Amino acid sequence: MIRRNPFKRHRFPREVILLAVRWYCRYPLSCRDVQDMLAERGITVDASTVHRWVRKFGPEIRKRAQARHRSWRGLQWHVDETYVRVGGRWRYLWRAVDQFGQLIDFRLTARRDAKAARAFLRQARETVRCYQPLTIITDKAHSYAKVIDEINGRLGPENAIRHIDRKYLNNRIESDHAALKQRLRPMRGFQTLAGAKAALAGIETFRTIRKGQFENCNTGVINEIAFIANLFPEAA
């Protein structure tokens, strides 16, 4: 299937757009920081334009990387939620990593309840497809126990997921939250839920790329740049 060129009708070339999106998602920078860094290279771009690029290409990069380079994920999941400021309010960022620190999936919601936990775990299990978890480690939030019991009711006793609710065993994802928060700090929050979801799609994807956790993705800046460029062959 031939994909439509997503860079069509953009005034700036593919290389400039992907560079700006990569800087924003890869490093602790704001859109204004990226604007200044491009200006140093003789490229005049508004911070609002950088923001629009991130909203468009962050999710697109994630979708293409997941479709073509999805790799094996461990069968022990660490699941937890953290807080992200959106439009002056705290929203909930649900995240899961495996025992090796590889990101399973994430989801941003307005509420922290069983409905949100159910939607996140359903999404995460669809993301990994064949690599369904054998164990899920959470804190003692009641919503996790309720949702995992529901899943086990459909799976049957022979395929049941083991649920461990010991907060001290979840240090792996707590430390991953901290690293993500360090990246988000320069933004001082998002303005809209849609904008936050788009930016987080790019940021989480670039963190996965940086760690070499996609198939055919090697660590190192040059390899990262090549990996991103190869996601858009129709624009080459």
N, C-alpha and C positions, 0 to 999 in steps of 0.2 A: 504494500500500500504506500502510495506517495503522499507524504505529509505536506500540508500547506506551510510555506515558509513564514514563520512567525515574525521575521524581521522585515517583511515587506511593508512598505509605506513608512518605515521609520527613517528619520533624517540622518541618524548616525549609523555607521556600519556595525555589523555583528560584533566585531572585536571590541569596540568601545563599550557597547551595551553589556556584553558578558563580563568585561573587565570591571565595570561599575558594580554590577550585581554581585560578582565574586568578592570584591573588596568589602561591600556592605555586609554580605552574609558570612564571610570568612573571618573578618577582623572586628574588634570592638570599635566600630565607627558609626557615626550618624550619617544621614544623607548629606548634610552640610559638609561634613568631613570629606566625603567622597567628591562632592562638588569642588572643594578646594584642591584636592589631590589631582583631579582631572585638569583643573585650571593651570596647575604647575606644568602640565604637559601640553599646554596650548589648546585644550579642549574646553569650550565654554558650555556648561550644562547647568540648568537650574536644579536646586535640591528637589523641587517638586517633580522634575522629570526623572531623577534617580529613583524617587519613591514610586512613580508609575512603572518604571522598569522592574523594580523589585516585586511589585504586586503582580505583574504579568508573567515575568520569567522565573521567579522563585518557584511557584507551583509547577510550571512547565518543566523546569530542570528536574524537580523531584519526580514528576510523572514519568519522564523519559528514563531517568536513572533506575527507577523501580521496575519499569517494564523490561528493560534490556539487561540490567546488571544485578538483578536481585540475587543475593547470595544466601548460603545456608545460615540459619540462626539456631542458637542453642535451645534446648528444651526446658531449661530452668529460667523462668521469667522473674524479674524484680519489677513490681508495679507500684507506682505512687503518683501523687499529684502535687503540684506546686502552684504558686500564685504568680499571676502576671497582671500588670495594671493596664487596663484598656478603657479609654474614655473616662478616666478618673475613678474607675471602679476596679476592684480586684476580681479577676476571672480565674478559672481553674484550668491549668495545663496538665492533662493526664499523660503520663509517659511510661513506657516499658522498655527495659533493656534485658538482654540475656546474661548468663553467668560470665560471659567474656566482655561485657560492656558494650556489645553491639546494640544499636537502637532497633527495637521492634517496630514501634509506631508511637504516635502522639495524637492528642485531640484537645482542642481548646473549647471549653464550655462555659456557659454563664452560671451554672449551678454545680454543686457538689452533692450528688444524691445517687440513689440506685439506678435511676434512669440514665444518668450520664455515665456511670460505671459500666452499665450494660452495653451502651452504645460504643464505648471505647474498647471493651474486651471483644465485642463482635467485630469491630473494625480491625483490631490487631490480629485476631485469628484469621480473618480473610486476607490480611496482608502477607502473613507467612505461609499461607496455604498448606503445604505438605508438612510443615514443621510445627505441628501443634504442641503446646507445652505439656510436659508431664508434671511440672511443679510450678506453682505461682506463689511468690513470697510478697506479702503486703504488710502494712501496719494493721492495727486492730479496728479500722473503720468497718462498721457493720455492713456497708453497702457492698464491699468486696465479697464477704462471706455469702451474702444473699445471692449475688449474681453467679458466683462460682458454683453454688449449690444448684442453681437453675441449670447451668451448663451441664453439670454432672448428671442431673436428672434425665437429660436428653442423650448423654453419651452411654450411660449404663455403667455398672460397677467395674467391668473389665478395662474400660478406657477412662475412668474417672481421673480428674486432675487433682493432684495433692495440693492442698492449700495450707501454707504456713504463715501465720500472722504474728511474726516476731519482728518488731521494729528494728532491733539491733542487727538483724540479719539483712536488712535492706540498705546497708551503707553504700553498696555499689551504686544504686540509683540516686541516693542522696548526694553523693559526690558528683555524679553526672549532672544533677540539678544545679549544683553550685557552679560548675564550669559553664553551663548554659547561662545562668544568671549574670555571670561576669561578662559574657558577650552582650547581654541585653542592657546592661547598666547605662551605656552612653545614650540609649534611646529615651530613657526616662518615661517609659510607657508608650502605648499605642493609642491612636485616636479612635479607631473603629475595630469591631470584631473581625470584619472581613479583611481589613488591612493587616491585623495581627496574624490571622491565619495564613495569609499569603507570605508575609515576612518570615514567620516561623517555619513554613514549608521550605523556604530557601535556606534558612540558617541551619535547621536540623539536617538537611541534605548535605550542605557543605561541611558540616562537622563529621558526617559519615564518610564523605569523600576524603577529608583530611586524614582520617584514621585508616584509610584503605579498606573500608568494610563493604564495598561493593565488589562484585565479581569483575575481574580485569581492571582493577583500580589499584595502582601502586601509590605509596606515599611519596611526598616530595612536591614542591610547588610546580615544577615543570610537568610532572605527571598529572597533577590536578588540572592544570590548564588544558592539557591535551585531552583529558577525559571529558571535560565540559565541552570542548570544541567538537569532539566526536559524537556528542549527543545531538548535534544539529547538522548532519551531513547535507541536508537539502539546501542549507544556506551557505555552504562552503564556496 
